[in-house]
Amino acid sequence: MADKIEIQARLDFWKSALLKKRAAYLALLDGGVKSYTIDDRALTRFDLDTLSKEITEAERKVDELTAMLQGRKPRKAFGIIPRDW
């Protein structure tokens, strides 16, 4: 597991990426621009679904890293299988 300094660096990275993606999403959604550029990536209104999924993923990563920084373990997924006995 990474130390607190590395976790903080990762958290800062994902927060920065999340801010850029949210700004791009809002600019495209408002309709004020036809395309939006993040670094070398050009986005259009057709990319809103993909961008929405990326925002959700970035939010999940930020939440996970924040929990790790506070000393909690990352969430583990589990499934429940209903059975009819």
C-alpha positions as CSV (number, residue, x, y, z in Angstrom):
1,M,0.0,0.0,0.0
2,A,1.2,3.5,-0.8
3,D,2.3,5.9,1.9
4,K,0.3,9.1,2.8
5,I,2.4,11.3,0.6
6,E,1.7,9.2,-2.5
7,I,-1.9,8.9,-1.7
8,Q,-2.2,12.7,-1.4
9,A,-0.4,13.1,-4.7
10,R,-2.8,10.7,-6.4
11,L,-5.8,12.5,-4.7
12,D,-4.5,15.9,-6.0
13,F,-4.2,14.5,-9.5
14,W,-7.7,13.0,-9.6
15,K,-9.2,16.2,-8.1
16,S,-7.5,18.3,-10.8
17,A,-8.7,15.9,-13.5
18,L,-12.2,16.0,-12.1
19,L,-12.3,19.8,-12.1
20,K,-11.2,19.8,-15.8
21,K,-13.8,17.2,-16.8
22,R,-16.6,19.0,-15.0
23,A,-15.7,22.3,-16.6
24,A,-15.7,20.6,-20.1
25,Y,-19.1,19.0,-19.4
26,L,-20.7,22.2,-18.3
27,A,-19.3,24.2,-21.2
28,L,-20.5,21.6,-23.7
29,L,-23.9,21.3,-22.0
30,D,-24.6,25.0,-21.9
31,G,-24.1,25.1,-25.7
32,G,-21.8,28.1,-25.6
33,V,-19.1,26.2,-27.4
34,K,-19.2,23.6,-30.1
35,S,-16.0,21.9,-29.0
36,Y,-13.9,21.9,-25.8
37,T,-10.2,21.0,-25.5
38,I,-8.6,19.4,-22.4
39,D,-4.9,19.3,-23.0
40,D,-4.7,17.6,-26.4
41,R,-8.1,16.0,-26.3
42,A,-10.9,17.7,-28.3
43,L,-14.5,17.0,-27.1
44,T,-17.8,17.8,-28.7
45,R,-21.5,17.5,-27.6
46,F,-21.4,13.9,-28.9
47,D,-18.9,13.0,-26.1
48,L,-21.2,14.0,-23.2
49,D,-22.1,10.4,-22.4
50,T,-18.4,9.3,-22.3
51,L,-17.5,12.4,-20.3
52,S,-20.3,11.7,-17.8
53,K,-18.9,8.2,-17.3
54,E,-15.4,9.6,-16.8
55,I,-16.7,12.1,-14.3
56,T,-18.4,9.3,-12.3
57,E,-15.2,7.3,-12.4
58,A,-13.1,10.2,-11.3
59,E,-15.5,11.0,-8.4
60,R,-15.2,7.3,-7.3
61,K,-11.4,7.5,-7.3
62,V,-11.5,10.7,-5.3
63,D,-13.8,9.2,-2.7
64,E,-11.7,6.0,-2.5
65,L,-8.4,8.0,-2.1
66,T,-10.0,10.3,0.5
67,A,-11.1,7.2,2.5
68,M,-7.6,5.7,2.2
69,L,-6.0,9.0,3.4
70,Q,-8.3,9.0,6.4
71,G,-7.2,5.5,7.3
72,R,-10.3,3.6,6.1
73,K,-9.9,0.6,3.7
74,P,-11.3,1.0,0.2
75,R,-14.7,-0.4,-0.3
76,K,-14.9,-4.0,-1.5
77,A,-17.6,-5.1,-3.8
78,F,-19.7,-8.1,-2.9
79,G,-22.7,-9.7,-4.4
80,I,-25.8,-11.2,-3.0
81,I,-27.3,-14.2,-4.7
82,P,-31.0,-14.7,-3.9
83,R,-32.1,-18.3,-3.6
84,D,-35.5,-19.8,-3.5
85,W,-35.2,-22.9,-1.3
